[in-house]
């Protein structure tokens, strides 16, 4: 939404939320403006990089479903 020009609207909403709340930010990419937004509105933000997690087989499982033939 922010890349489509809604940044001011989103910031207005965030500024009017209660101080005590749970906030989560999900983004497929982490450009600088997303990192700035996270630092501004999130307390002690944690970034989880799924690419690194997927490279380690201990964190990745691929479910397999076997269906009976019709």
Helices and strands as residue ranges (DSSP letters): G 2-4, H 7-15, H 32-41, H 50-55
